[in-house]
């Protein structure tokens, strides 16, 4: 028995894997990974895989990055963790200050948790509690976009509109209202993405005209709705939504858990619309893909609404590992790399290369809706095969590439360190896999 086979068998016997119908692994084996190096993952039997989805969108600067490694190792010898209730420490203070500065201090207060869904829960609870503290307890409802995804805890599922995640738990949910997505794929003949954005904003305005008095917040994934097939839309929607929220007295929550930290071309995706939200949710890439960390940034006005002698007016939400020192230090090292390596400019050059390499896919009659926003590239396969995603995943693994299609959508969201040669390899091997699957 190979070492791969050994760990595959042991994992199936002991581990319940996420986002998986475990019975599928009878036909689609797990991939045991021994180590990572740069943008490559290596199994126990000597095969390697180009991590073209950043291990579920978290890895920014490659596996075993020496600079992040060194920062964590240094922190381990100083302080691994202390509870943040009643205590503080250098990494969490410095990280909070640096993140606030990245918003020009418009969002000057940071609240910490461990994962993206928890960040969503925090933002939703903060928004509702703000209105409650202000004498508006009836503002307890939320609005999300059709096809939205904000996590899988009960509160986050309430603002998630992806049926496979939500429907089994519908009786448990405080369900949000949904309004039209500005997904540019919905464009009519001759219509531009800006037009789709304006139509969707008009639907939001109609909703607010009737329901704003009961609505606490609108939550959106800015520019790219990832889990619903990398639905991309024009920044015009965010500009209009910000204005509508201001006019109707509704908070704007932007979920940048997947699309923040440079994925869309700017450090924060919402910057491309020239706006600031009331709440900003971060996770995934903020720690470079090393350690669980999530953060909600918000305004001084919202913070002040909780600042009171009465404990019940405080935000009494907590996690045991809130503001973990090791995770914060990894995030600080990640921000250092952004600053020292001029990452956003380098990403622009890499995104331009991807655009050139992928351009021929637009003429492939088996595909449609080739689209790109910064370091995210996606297209949709024209097929009725319900097994397309699994077959494409397997075909890519055979060609040393890790892709994980969402339904019929194939996408690239790689680490920012790919060389030109590795970019070319990714696109070439993907086209080979498409030829094998879409016969």
C-alpha positions in Angstrom: 0.0 0.0 0.0 1.4 3.4 -0.9 1.4 6.2 1.7 -1.2 8.0 -0.3 -3.5 5.0 -0.1 -2.8 4.6 3.6 -3.8 8.2 4.5 -6.8 8.1 2.2 -8.1 5.0 4.0 -7.4 6.4 7.4 -9.0 9.8 6.6 -12.2 8.1 5.3 -12.4 6.1 8.5 -11.9 9.0 10.9 -12.6 12.4 9.2 -15.9 13.9 8.1 -14.8 16.2 5.3 -16.5 19.6 4.7 -18.9 20.5 1.9 -18.9 16.9 0.8 -21.3 14.1 0.2 -18.9 11.5 1.6 -20.3 8.7 -0.5 -18.9 10.4 -3.6 -15.4 9.5 -2.4 -16.2 5.9 -3.4 -15.7 7.1 -7.0 -13.7 10.3 -6.5 -10.8 9.6 -4.1 -9.5 12.1 -1.6 -6.1 13.6 -2.5 -3.7 13.2 0.5 -1.2 16.1 0.7 2.1 15.8 2.4 3.5 19.3 1.9 3.2 22.5 0.1 5.8 24.7 -1.6 5.1 27.9 -3.4 2.0 27.4 -5.6 2.4 23.6 -5.6 1.0 20.9 -3.3 2.8 17.5 -3.1 1.2 14.2 -2.2 2.9 11.3 -0.4 3.7 9.4 -3.7 5.6 12.1 -5.4 2.9 13.8 -7.5 2.3 17.5 -7.5 -0.6 19.8 -8.1 -0.7 23.5 -9.0 -3.0 25.1 -6.4 -5.0 27.2 -8.8 -7.8 27.9 -6.3 -5.5 29.0 -3.4 -6.8 26.1 -1.2 -10.3 27.5 -1.1 -9.3 31.1 -1.8 -7.1 31.6 1.3 -3.5 31.3 0.1 -2.0 34.6 -1.3 1.7 34.1 -1.3 2.3 30.4 -1.6 2.6 27.5 0.7 5.4 27.5 3.3 6.1 31.2 2.6 9.4 31.9 4.4 8.5 35.4 5.5 5.2 34.4 7.0 6.9 31.3 8.5 9.5 33.5 10.2 6.9 35.9 11.6 4.9 33.1 13.1 8.0 31.4 14.5 9.1 34.6 16.2 5.6 35.2 17.7 5.5 31.6 19.0 8.4 32.4 21.2 6.7 35.5 22.6 3.0 34.9 23.0 0.9 32.3 21.3 -2.5 33.4 22.7 -4.2 35.3 25.5 -7.9 36.0 25.8 -8.9 39.4 24.4 -11.6 40.0 27.0 -9.8 42.3 29.5 -6.4 41.9 27.8 -4.6 43.0 24.7 -1.3 42.4 22.9 1.0 43.9 20.2 -0.1 42.0 17.1 -3.8 42.7 17.5 -3.2 46.4 18.2 -0.9 46.8 15.3 -3.1 44.8 12.9 -6.2 46.9 13.9 -4.3 50.1 13.3 -3.0 49.0 9.9 -6.4 47.8 8.7 -8.1 51.0 9.8 -5.4 53.0 8.0 -6.2 51.0 4.8 -9.7 52.4 5.0 -8.4 56.0 5.6 -9.6 55.4 9.2 -13.2 55.5 8.0 -13.6 52.1 9.6 -11.6 52.6 12.7 -12.7 49.7 15.0 -11.9 46.0 14.5 -13.7 43.1 16.1 -12.1 39.6 15.8 -13.2 36.0 15.2 -11.9 32.9 13.5 -13.8 32.3 10.3 -15.8 34.1 7.6 -19.2 32.9 8.7 -18.5 34.2 12.2 -17.6 37.6 10.7 -21.0 37.6 9.0 -22.7 36.8 12.2 -20.9 39.6 14.0 -21.8 42.2 11.4 -25.5 41.2 11.3 -25.7 41.2 15.1 -23.9 44.5 15.4 -26.2 46.1 12.9 -29.4 44.9 14.6 -28.0 45.8 18.1 -27.1 49.3 16.9 -30.7 50.0 15.9 -31.9 48.4 19.1 -29.6 50.7 21.2 -30.9 53.6 19.2 -34.5 52.9 20.0 -35.3 51.2 16.7 -35.6 47.5 17.6 -38.1 46.9 14.8 -35.1 47.2 12.3 -34.3 43.5 12.6 -34.5 42.3 9.0 -31.8 42.0 6.4 -31.5 42.1 2.6 -29.1 40.1 0.4 -28.7 39.5 -3.3 -30.1 36.5 -5.2 -27.3 33.9 -5.4 -25.5 35.4 -2.4 -23.3 33.3 -0.1 -22.1 34.6 3.3 -21.4 31.4 5.3 -23.0 28.4 6.8 -23.7 29.1 10.4 -27.4 29.8 11.1 -27.2 33.6 11.0 -25.0 33.6 7.9 -27.3 31.1 6.2 -30.2 33.5 6.7 -28.5 35.9 4.2 -27.3 33.1 1.9 -29.3 32.3 -1.2 -27.6 29.1 -2.4 -30.2 26.3 -2.1 -27.9 23.4 -1.5 -26.5 25.0 1.6 -29.6 26.6 2.9 -32.7 24.5 2.2 -32.2 21.7 4.8 -31.9 24.2 7.5 -34.7 26.6 6.4 -36.8 26.0 9.6 -33.9 27.3 11.7 -33.3 30.5 9.8 -34.2 34.2 10.3 -34.4 34.5 6.5 -33.5 37.7 4.7 -35.3 39.2 1.8 -33.6 38.8 -1.5 -33.3 41.4 -4.3 -32.0 41.1 -7.9 -28.4 40.4 -8.4 -26.4 42.7 -10.7 -24.7 39.6 -12.3 -23.5 40.8 -15.6 -24.4 37.5 -17.2 -28.0 38.7 -17.0 -27.4 41.4 -19.6 -30.0 41.6 -22.4 -29.1 42.1 -26.1 -26.8 45.1 -26.3 -26.9 45.8 -22.6 -23.7 46.6 -20.8 -22.8 45.5 -17.2 -23.6 49.0 -16.0 -27.1 48.6 -17.3 -27.6 45.4 -15.3 -26.3 47.1 -12.2 -28.7 50.0 -12.6 -31.7 47.6 -13.1 -30.7 45.7 -9.9 -30.3 48.9 -8.0 -33.8 50.0 -9.1 -35.1 46.7 -7.6 -33.3 47.5 -4.4 -34.8 51.0 -4.3 -38.3 49.5 -4.7 -37.7 47.1 -1.8 -36.4 49.9 0.4 -39.4 52.1 -0.4 -41.6 49.6 1.3 -39.4 47.8 3.8 -36.7 50.2 4.9 -38.3 50.9 8.3 -37.9 47.3 9.2 -34.5 46.8 7.5 -31.3 46.8 9.5 -28.7 46.2 6.7 -28.0 45.2 3.1 -25.2 42.6 2.8 -23.3 42.1 -0.5 -20.2 40.4 -1.8 -18.7 43.4 -3.7 -18.0 42.8 -7.4 -17.9 39.0 -7.4 -20.5 36.6 -5.9 -18.1 33.7 -5.6 -20.1 30.6 -4.5 -22.8 31.2 -7.0 -20.5 30.7 -9.9 -18.2 33.7 -9.8 -21.0 36.1 -10.8 -19.2 39.4 -11.6 -20.8 42.8 -11.7 -20.1 46.4 -12.3 -19.0 48.8 -9.4 -21.9 51.0 -10.4 -24.2 48.8 -8.3 -22.1 49.4 -5.1 -22.2 53.2 -5.7 -26.0 53.2 -6.1 -26.5 50.8 -3.2 -24.5 53.0 -0.9 -26.6 56.0 -1.9 -29.8 54.1 -1.3 -28.7 52.8 2.1 -27.9 56.3 3.1 -31.2 57.7 1.9 -33.3 55.0 3.6 -31.3 54.6 6.8 -30.0 51.1 6.2 -26.5 49.8 6.9 -24.3 48.5 4.1 -22.3 45.4 5.0 -19.6 44.3 2.5 -18.5 40.7 2.7 -14.9 40.8 1.4 -14.1 37.4 3.0 -13.2 36.0 -0.5 -12.8 39.1 -2.6 -10.7 41.3 -0.3 -6.9 41.4 0.0 -6.2 42.1 -3.6 -8.3 39.5 -5.4 -10.2 41.9 -7.5 -7.3 44.3 -8.3 -7.6 46.7 -5.4 -6.9 45.8 -1.8 -10.5 46.1 -0.9 -13.0 45.4 -3.7 -15.4 48.1 -2.6 -12.7 50.7 -3.3 -13.4 50.3 -7.0 -16.7 52.0 -6.4 -15.3 54.9 -4.5 -17.4 54.1 -1.4 -17.0 52.9 2.2 -19.4 50.5 3.9 -20.7 50.6 7.5 -19.3 47.1 8.1 -16.4 45.3 6.3 -15.9 41.6 6.8 -12.5 40.0 6.2 -11.1 36.5 6.5 -9.5 33.9 4.2 -6.5 35.7 2.7 -5.9 38.2 5.5 -3.7 35.7 7.3 -2.0 34.6 4.0 -3.8 31.2 4.2 -2.0 30.2 7.4 -4.3 30.4 10.4 -8.1 31.0 11.0 -8.8 34.7 11.4 -11.7 36.9 10.6 -12.3 40.6 11.3 -15.2 43.0 11.1 -14.3 46.7 10.7 -16.8 49.3 11.5 -17.3 53.1 12.0 -16.8 55.2 15.1 -20.5 56.1 15.0 -21.5 52.4 15.3 -18.8 51.8 18.0 -20.1 54.7 20.0 -23.7 53.4 20.0 -22.4 50.5 22.2 -20.2 52.6 24.5 -22.3 52.9 27.7 -22.4 52.2 31.4 -25.0 49.5 30.9 -23.4 46.1 30.1 -26.5 45.1 28.1 -25.8 47.9 25.6 -22.3 46.5 24.9 -21.6 44.0 22.2 -21.4 40.9 24.3 -20.2 38.5 21.5 -17.1 36.4 22.0 -14.9 33.6 20.7 -12.3 31.8 22.7 -9.5 32.5 20.2 -10.6 36.1 19.4 -7.6 38.1 18.2 -5.2 35.2 18.4 -1.7 36.5 18.5 -0.3 34.0 16.0 -3.0 34.6 13.5 -2.7 38.4 13.9 1.1 38.1 13.4 0.5 36.1 10.2 -1.8 38.8 9.0 0.8 41.5 9.8 3.4 39.5 7.7 0.9 39.3 4.9 0.4 43.1 4.9 4.2 43.6 5.0 4.5 41.5 1.8 1.8 43.7 0.1 3.7 46.8 1.0 7.3 45.7 0.4 6.6 43.8 -2.9 4.2 46.3 -4.5 1.8 43.3 -4.8 -1.1 45.2 -6.4 1.0 46.4 -9.3 2.5 43.0 -9.8 -1.0 41.5 -9.7 -2.1 43.8 -12.5 0.7 42.6 -14.7 -0.2 39.0 -13.9 -3.9 39.6 -14.5 -3.1 41.1 -17.9 -1.1 38.0 -18.7 -4.1 35.8 -17.7 -6.4 37.9 -19.9 -4.1 37.3 -22.9 -3.7 33.6 -22.2 -7.5 33.1 -21.7 -8.7 35.2 -24.6 -9.0 32.2 -27.0 -11.5 30.6 -24.6 -14.0 33.3 -25.6 -14.2 31.7 -29.1 -14.7 28.2 -27.8 -18.3 27.3 -28.6 -18.4 24.9 -25.7 -17.9 27.8 -23.3 -19.6 31.1 -22.5 -19.3 34.2 -20.3 -15.5 34.4 -20.1 -15.0 37.0 -17.4 -12.3 38.4 -15.2 -12.0 40.7 -12.2 -8.4 41.2 -11.2 -6.9 37.8 -10.2 -10.2 35.9 -10.6 -10.9 34.4 -14.0 -14.0 32.3 -14.8 -16.1 30.9 -17.6 -19.1 28.6 -17.9 -19.2 25.2 -19.7 -22.2 24.6 -21.9 -23.2 21.1 -20.7 -26.1 19.3 -19.1 -23.8 16.7 -17.5 -24.6 16.8 -13.7 -21.2 15.2 -13.1 -19.3 17.9 -15.0 -17.7 19.5 -11.9 -16.4 16.2 -10.5 -15.2 15.0 -13.9 -13.4 18.3 -14.6 -11.8 18.2 -11.1 -10.5 14.7 -11.8 -9.3 15.5 -15.3 -7.4 18.5 -14.0 -5.8 16.5 -11.2 -4.5 14.0 -13.8 -2.8 17.0 -15.4 -1.2 18.3 -12.1 -3.7 21.1 -11.6 -6.1 21.7 -8.7 -9.3 23.3 -9.8 -12.7 22.9 -8.1 -15.5 23.9 -10.5 -18.7 25.3 -9.1 -21.4 23.6 -11.1 -20.6 24.4 -14.7 -18.3 27.3 -13.8 -14.6 26.8 -14.1 -12.5 29.5 -12.4 -8.9 30.4 -11.5 -8.1 32.1 -8.2 -4.5 31.3 -7.7 -1.8 32.5 -5.3 -0.2 35.8 -6.4 3.2 34.2 -6.9 2.6 32.3 -10.1 5.4 32.7 -12.6 4.6 33.4 -16.3 5.4 29.7 -17.1 3.1 28.5 -14.4 0.3 30.8 -15.7 0.7 29.3 -19.1 0.8 25.8 -17.7 -2.5 26.4 -15.8 -4.3 27.6 -18.9 -2.9 24.9 -21.2 -3.7 22.1 -18.8 -7.2 23.4 -18.2 -7.9 23.4 -21.9 -6.6 19.9 -22.2 -8.9 18.8 -19.4 -11.9 20.6 -21.1 -11.1 18.6 -24.2 -11.2 15.4 -22.3 -14.4 16.2 -20.4 -16.4 18.0 -23.1 -16.1 15.5 -25.9 
